[in-house]
């Protein structure tokens, strides 16, 4: 696969508020989120998609007043599971049984492995789930770029305010990061800025 789309993409600073992502294209974006790989396959996340102009404007205020949440076509809040419970594990394993046509008994050893891992991570589940969320963020940006849909990942947000605005307060999930998707504005000067990265020799090492 060529890397043309990766050279094309950049973190958009100014979106064209008049352009919306077509439904068929958005369906592919959603599928990329669903298909994101995760540790043990546990998928400890929720993706909150915001298209409401009112809510997007509220999110702008919770994003250091950056305009991307307001002007993008779709805003995604990536939320991580705060506590991975035994009930959650069993729900996941049941979906494996249903999807693959196997019995729960065949997954007994796997279940013990999962529960053992989670016990060792007690108190750190949200941190672990946050790491998984970033896999989804990277995947959705790469897929969007391949479709010539622009994106801007956003860590410059007030997580607690996102939780409040999106109704996550008191839920099992907490906001980690945002991502605005849509189409770059022709006035966005950063679209023409040279992409600056360290060289391959600087960031890649081999052990042969």
SERO-4910 file (N, C-alpha, C, O; in steps of 0.05 Angstrom, whole numbers):
BEGIN
 pado doro    nc1    nc2    nc3   cac1   cac2   cac3    cc1    cc2    cc3    oc1    oc2    oc3
  Unk    A     17    -24      0      0      0      0     17     25      0     36     27     16
  Unk    A     12     44    -17     26     69    -18     19     86      6     -1     82     19
  Unk    A     36    106     11     31    123     34     21    151     26     24    170     41
  Unk    A     10    153      2      1    179     -8    -18    192     11    -16    216     16
  Unk    A    -37    177     21    -57    188     39    -45    198     65    -55    217     77
  Unk    A    -23    185     74    -10    194     99      5    220     95      8    236    113
  Unk    A     15    224     71     28    249     64      7    271     61     12    294     66
  Unk    A    -16    263     51    -38    283     46    -50    294     72    -56    317     73
  Unk    A    -53    277     92    -66    284    116    -49    304    133    -25    304    131
  Unk    A    -63    319    149    -51    336    169    -72    342    190    -96    336    186
  Unk    A    -64    353    213    -83    360    233    -97    386    226    -85    407    229
  Unk    A   -121    384    216   -135    407    205   -140    428    227   -150    421    249
  Unk    A   -134    452    221   -139    474    241   -165    488    235   -177    500    253
  Unk    A   -173    488    209   -198    503    201   -214    485    183   -205    479    160
  Unk    A   -238    477    192   -256    461    175   -275    478    160   -281    501    168
  Unk    A   -284    467    137   -306    480    122   -332    471    134   -341    448    130
  Unk    A   -345    489    148   -370    482    162   -393    476    144   -413    465    153
  Unk    A   -390    482    118   -412    478     99   -412    450     88   -431    441     75
  Unk    A   -390    435     91   -387    409     79   -392    387    100   -381    388    122
  Unk    A   -408    367     93   -414    345    111   -405    319     98   -405    316     74
  Unk    A   -397    300    115   -389    274    105   -413    258     97   -432    255    112
  Unk    A   -413    248     72   -436    232     62   -441    207     80   -423    196     92
  Unk    A   -466    199     81   -474    177     98   -459    151     92   -450    137    110
  Unk    A   -455    145     66   -441    120     59   -412    121     69   -401    101     78
  Unk    A   -399    145     66   -372    147     75   -370    145    106   -352    133    117
  Unk    A   -390    158    119   -390    156    148   -394    128    158   -383    120    178
  Unk    A   -409    112    143   -413     84    150   -386     69    150   -382     53    168
  Unk    A   -369     76    131   -343     63    130   -325     73    154   -310     57    165
  Unk    A   -328     98    161   -313    108    184   -322     93    209   -306     84    226
  Unk    A   -348     90    213   -359     75    236   -348     46    236   -341     36    257
  Unk    A   -348     34    213   -338      6    212   -309      4    220   -301    -15    233
  Unk    A   -293     25    213   -265     25    221   -262     26    251   -244     15    263
  Unk    A   -280     40    264   -280     42    293   -287     14    305   -274      5    324
  Unk    A   -308      2    295   -317    -24    305   -295    -45    301   -292    -63    318
  Unk    A   -280    -43    279   -260    -64    273   -233    -58    286   -214    -73    281
  Unk    A   -231    -38    301   -205    -32    314   -196    -55    332   -212    -65    348
  Unk    A   -171    -63    330   -161    -84    347   -156    -74    375   -152    -50    379
  Unk    A   -158    -91    395   -153    -84    423   -140   -107    438   -143   -130    429
  Unk    A   -127   -101    459   -114   -122    476   -135   -142    485   -155   -134    497
  Unk    A   -130   -167    481   -148   -189    488   -175   -188    472   -192   -204    477
  Unk    A   -177   -168    454   -202   -165    440   -225   -153    457   -248   -154    449
  Unk    A   -218   -141    480   -238   -133    499   -254   -107    492   -275   -102    502
  Unk    A   -242    -91    474   -257    -67    464   -267    -49    487   -292    -45    488
  Unk    A   -250    -40    505   -259    -25    528   -265      5    522   -252     22    534
  Unk    A   -283     10    504   -288     37    495   -316     43    487   -332     25    483
  Unk    A   -322     69    484   -346     79    471   -337    102    453   -319    117    460
  Unk    A   -350    104    430   -344    126    412   -370    143    410   -390    135    399
  Unk    A   -369    167    421   -392    185    422   -390    203    398   -373    220    396
  Unk    A   -408    200    379   -408    216    354   -427    240    357   -451    236    364
  Unk    A   -417    263    352   -433    288    356   -437    302    329   -417    310    316
  Unk    A   -462    306    321   -468    322    297   -486    345    304   -489    363    287
  Unk    A   -497    346    328   -514    368    336   -498    394    337   -478    396    351
  Unk    A   -507    415    323   -493    441    323   -491    452    352   -470    464    359
  Unk    A   -512    449    367   -512    459    395   -491    446    412   -476    459    427
  Unk    A   -490    419    410   -471    404    427   -443    409    417   -424    411    433
  Unk    A   -439    411    391   -412    416    380   -402    444    390   -378    447    396
  Unk    A   -420    463    391   -412    489    401   -404    488    431   -386    501    440
  Unk    A   -419    472    446   -411    468    474   -384    455    477   -368    462    494
  Unk    A   -378    436    459   -353    422    460   -330    441    452   -307    438    462
  Unk    A   -336    461    435   -316    481    429   -307    495    454   -283    499    458
  Unk    A   -326    502    471   -319    515    496   -303    498    515   -288    508    531
  Unk    A   -306    471    512   -291    453    529   -265    444    515   -252    425    524
  Unk    A   -258    457    493   -234    450    477   -216    474    473   -205    479    452
  Unk    A   -214    490    495   -197    514    494   -206    533    472   -191    549    462
  Unk    A   -232    532    466   -245    549    446   -234    545    418   -236    563    401
  Unk    A   -222    522    413   -213    515    385   -238    511    368   -259    501    378
  Unk    A   -237    518    343   -261    518    326   -267    491    313   -289    487    303
  Unk    A   -248    472    315   -253    447    301   -278    432    310   -293    422    292
  Unk    A   -284    430    336   -309    416    343   -334    429    332   -353    416    324
  Unk    A   -334    455    330   -357    470    321   -361    467    290   -383    464    281
  Unk    A   -339    468    275   -341    471    246   -338    444    231   -343    443    207
  Unk    A   -329    423    245   -326    397    232   -353    385    225   -374    395    234
  Unk    A   -353    365    208   -378    351    201   -387    333    224   -410    333    233
  Unk    A   -368    316    234   -373    298    256   -351    300    277   -327    300    270
  Unk    A   -359    302    302   -340    303    324   -342    276    339   -364    269    347
  Unk    A   -320    263    344   -320    238    359   -306    243    386   -283    253    387
  Unk    A   -319    236    407   -306    234    434   -300    205    439   -318    188    440
  Unk    A   -275    199    444   -266    172    449   -266    168    480   -251    182    494
  Unk    A   -282    150    489   -284    146    518   -274    117    525   -279     98    510
  Unk    A   -261    115    548   -251     90    557   -266     79    581   -277     95    597
  Unk    A   -267     53    584   -280     40    606   -264     44    632   -240     40    632
  Unk    A   -278     53    653   -263     59    678   -256     34    693   -235     33    706
  Unk    A   -273     14    693   -269    -10    707   -278    -34    691   -302    -35    683
  Unk    A   -260    -52    684   -268    -76    669   -276    -98    688   -259   -111    700
  Unk    A   -302   -101    691   -312   -120    711   -314   -148    700   -311   -153    676
  Unk    A   -318   -167    719   -322   -195    711   -347   -197    693   -347   -214    675
  Unk    A   -367   -181    699   -392   -182    682   -386   -173    654   -397   -184    635
  Unk    A   -369   -153    652   -361   -143    625   -346   -165    610   -351   -170    586
  Unk    A   -328   -179    623   -313   -200    611   -332   -222    601   -329   -232    579
  Unk    A   -351   -230    618   -370   -251    610   -387   -242    587   -394   -258    570
  Unk    A   -394   -217    586   -410   -206    563   -393   -208    538   -404   -215    517
  Unk    A   -368   -201    540   -350   -203    516   -347   -232    507   -349   -238    484
  Unk    A   -343   -250    526   -340   -278    519   -365   -290    507   -364   -307    489
  Unk    A   -388   -281    517   -413   -290    505   -415   -281    476   -426   -296    459
  Unk    A   -406   -257    470   -406   -248    442   -388   -265    425   -393   -269    401
  Unk    A   -365   -274    436   -348   -292    422   -362   -319    416   -361   -329    394
  Unk    A   -376   -329    436   -391   -354    432   -412   -351    410   -415   -368    393
  Unk    A   -426   -329    411   -448   -324    392   -436   -320    364   -447   -330    344
  Unk    A   -414   -306    362   -402   -300    336   -388   -324    323   -388   -326    298
  Unk    A   -376   -341    339   -360   -363    329   -373   -390    332   -363   -411    323
  Unk    A   -396   -390    345   -411   -416    348   -397   -435    366   -397   -459    361
  Unk    A   -384   -425    388   -371   -443    407   -385   -441    434   -401   -422    438
  Unk    A   -379   -459    452   -391   -459    478   -373   -443    498   -349   -441    493
  Unk    A   -386   -433    519   -371   -419    539   -349   -436    552   -329   -427    561
  Unk    A   -355   -462    554   -336   -481    566   -309   -481    552   -288   -483    565
  Unk    A   -310   -477    526   -284   -478    510   -268   -453    516   -244   -452    509
  Unk    A   -280   -433    528   -266   -407    534   -258   -405    563   -250   -383    572
  Unk    A   -262   -426    578   -257   -425    607   -229   -416    614   -224   -400    632
  Unk    A   -209   -428    600   -181   -421    605   -176   -392    598   -162   -377    613
  Unk    A   -187   -383    575   -183   -356    567   -196   -336    587   -185   -315    593
  Unk    A   -218   -344    598   -232   -328    618   -214   -324    643   -212   -302    653
  Unk    A   -201   -345    651   -184   -343    674   -160   -326    669   -151   -311    686
  Unk    A   -149   -327    644   -127   -310    636   -135   -281    637   -121   -264    648
  Unk    A   -159   -275    627   -169   -247    627   -172   -237    655   -163   -215    661
  Unk    A   -185   -253    672   -191   -244    699   -165   -241    715   -162   -223    731
  Unk    A   -145   -258    709   -120   -255    723   -105   -230    715    -94   -216    731
  Unk    A   -106   -224    689    -94   -199    679   -107   -175    692    -93   -157    701
  Unk    A   -133   -175    692   -148   -152    703   -143   -148    733   -143   -126    743
  Unk    A   -140   -170    747   -134   -169    776   -107   -156    780   -104   -140    798
  Unk    A    -88   -163    763    -61   -151    765    -61   -121    758    -43   -106    766
  Unk    A    -81   -113    743    -84    -85    734   -103    -70    752   -112    -48    745
  Unk    A   -111    -81    774   -131    -68    792   -122    -39    798   -100    -34    806
  Unk    A   -141    -21    794   -136      7    798   -123     21    774   -120     45    774
  Unk    A   -117      6    754   -105     17    730   -121     11    705   -111     14    682
  Unk    A   -146      2    708   -162     -6    685   -166     18    665   -164     14    641
  Unk    A   -171     41    676   -176     64    658   -151     71    643   -152     78    619
  Unk    A   -128     70    656   -103     75    642    -98     55    620    -90     63    598
  Unk    A   -103     30    626   -100      9    605   -120     13    582   -112     11    559
  Unk    A   -145     19    589   -165     23    568   -159     48    552   -165     49    528
  Unk    A   -147     68    564   -139     92    549   -119     86    528   -121     96    506
  Unk    A   -101     68    534    -81     59    513    -95     46    490    -87     50    467
  Unk    A   -116     31    495   -131     18    474   -145     38    456   -147     35    432
  Unk    A   -156     59    469   -171     80    455   -153     93    434   -163    100    412
  Unk    A   -128     97    440   -110    110    421   -105     93    396    -99    104    375
  Unk    A   -108     67    399   -107     50    375   -130     57    356   -126     59    332
  Unk    A   -153     60    368   -177     68    352   -174     95    339   -182     99    316
  Unk    A   -162    114    354   -158    141    343   -139    139    319   -145    152    298
  Unk    A   -117    125    321    -99    122    298   -112    109    274   -108    117    252
  Unk    A   -128     88    280   -140     74    258   -160     91    243   -161     91    218
  Unk    A   -177    106    258   -197    122    244   -185    145    228   -195    152    207
  Unk    A   -163    156    238   -150    177    223   -138    167    197   -139    180    176
  Unk    A   -126    143    198   -114    131    174   -135    124    154   -131    129    130
  Unk    A   -157    112    163   -178    105    145   -191    130    133   -196    130    109
  Unk    A   -195    150    149   -207    175    139   -189    187    117   -199    196     96
  Unk    A   -163    187    122   -144    198    102   -145    183     76   -144    195     55
  Unk    A   -148    157     78   -150    140     53   -175    147     37   -176    142     13
  Unk    A   -195    159     50   -220    167     37   -220    197     31   -241    208     22
  Unk    A   -198    210     36   -195    239     32   -215    254     50   -228    274     42
  Unk    A   -218    244     74   -233    258     95   -213    268    115   -196    253    125
  Unk    A   -215    293    122   -196    305    140   -203    300    169   -226    294    176
  Unk    A   -182    302    186   -186    297    214   -167    314    230   -146    324    221
  Unk    A   -175    319    255   -157    332    274   -160    319    301   -181    322    314
  Unk    A   -139    304    311   -140    293    338   -138    315    358   -123    334    354
  Unk    A   -152    313    380   -153    335    399   -150    325    428   -168    314    440
  Unk    A   -126    329    438   -121    324    467   -125    349    483   -128    348    508
  Unk    A   -126    372    470   -129    398    484   -159    402    491   -171    420    481
  Unk    A   -169    385    508   -197    386    516   -198    384    547   -180    374    560
  Unk    A   -220    393    558   -226    389    586   -243    364    589   -267    365    584
  Unk    A   -231    342    597   -245    316    597   -270    317    614   -291    306    606
  Unk    A   -268    329    637   -291    330    655   -314    345    643   -338    338    647
  Unk    A   -308    366    627   -329    381    614   -342    365    591   -366    365    587
  Unk    A   -325    350    577   -336    332    556   -355    312    569   -376    307    558
  Unk    A   -346    300    591   -363    281    605   -390    293    612   -411    280    609
  Unk    A   -389    317    622   -414    331    630   -432    336    606   -456    330    606
  Unk    A   -420    347    585   -436    355    561   -448    330    548   -470    331    537
  Unk    A   -433    309    547   -441    285    533   -456    265    550   -463    243    541
  Unk    A   -462    272    575   -477    254    592   -463    230    602   -475    209    607
  Unk    A   -436    232    604   -420    209    614   -416    210    644   -406    191    655
  Unk    A   -422    232    656   -419    234    686   -434    211    699   -458    207    694
  Unk    A   -420    197    717   -433    175    731   -436    150    715   -447    130    725
  Unk    A   -425    150    691   -426    125    674   -401    109    678   -383    116    693
  Unk    A   -400     87    664   -376     69    665   -353     80    648   -331     69    648
  Unk    A   -358    101    633   -338    111    613   -330    139    619   -345    155    629
  Unk    A   -305    145    612   -294    172    615   -280    181    589   -267    165    576
  Unk    A   -284    206    582   -272    217    557   -241    216    559   -230    222    580
  Unk    A   -229    208    537   -199    208    535   -189    229    516   -171    244    523
  Unk    A   -200    229    492   -190    246    470   -213    251    450   -232    236    449
  Unk    A   -210    272    435   -230    278    414   -218    276    387   -193    277    384
  Unk    A   -234    275    367   -225    276    339   -247    288    322   -269    278    320
  Unk    A   -240    310    309   -258    324    291   -254    314    262   -231    311    254
  Unk    A   -275    308    248   -273    298    221   -290    315    202   -312    324    210
  Unk    A   -281    318    178   -296    334    158   -278    341    135   -263    324    125
  Unk    A   -279    366    126   -263    374    103   -249    401    109   -262    420    119
  Unk    A   -224    402    101   -208    426    106   -219    450     92   -230    448     70
  Unk    A   -217    473    105   -226    499     92   -203    508     73   -180    504     79
  Unk    A   -211    520     51   -191    529     32   -173    551     44   -151    556     34
  Unk    A   -182    563     66   -166    584     79   -147    573    100   -132    589    112
  Unk    A   -147    547    104   -130    536    125   -101    535    115    -94    519     98
  Unk    A    -85    553    125    -57    556    115    -40    531    121    -20    526    108
  Unk    A    -48    516    141    -33    492    148    -35    470    128    -19    451    128
  Unk    A    -54    472    110    -57    451     89    -33    451     71    -27    430     59
  Unk    A    -20    474     68      3    476     50     30    475     64     51    476     52
  Unk    A     29    473     91     54    472    106     68    446    102     56    424    100
  Unk    A     94    447    100    111    423     96    108    405    120    110    414    143
  Unk    A    105    379    116    103    360    138    131    356    149    150    350    134
  Unk    A    134    359    175    160    357    188    160    333    206    145    331    225
  Unk    A    178    315    201    182    291    217    211    285    220    227    292    203
  Unk    A    219    272    242    246    262    244    251    242    222    232    230    212
  Unk    A    276    238    215    283    219    194    278    190    203    276    185    227
  Unk    A    276    172    184    273    144    191    297    134    208    293    119    227
  Unk    A    321    144    201    345    136    216    343    144    245    355    131    263
  Unk    A    329    166    250    327    176    277    307    160    294    311    156    318
  Unk    A    285    152    282    263    140    297    261    110    295    247     97    311
  Unk    A    275     98    276    274     69    272    301     57    277    321     65    266
  Unk    A    302     37    294    326     22    300    321     -8    294    299    -18    299
  Unk    A    342    -21    284    340    -50    279    359    -65    298    380    -56    306
  Unk    A    350    -89    304    367   -108    318    368   -133    301    349   -149    300
  Unk    A    390   -137    286    391   -159    267    412   -179    275    416   -199    261
***
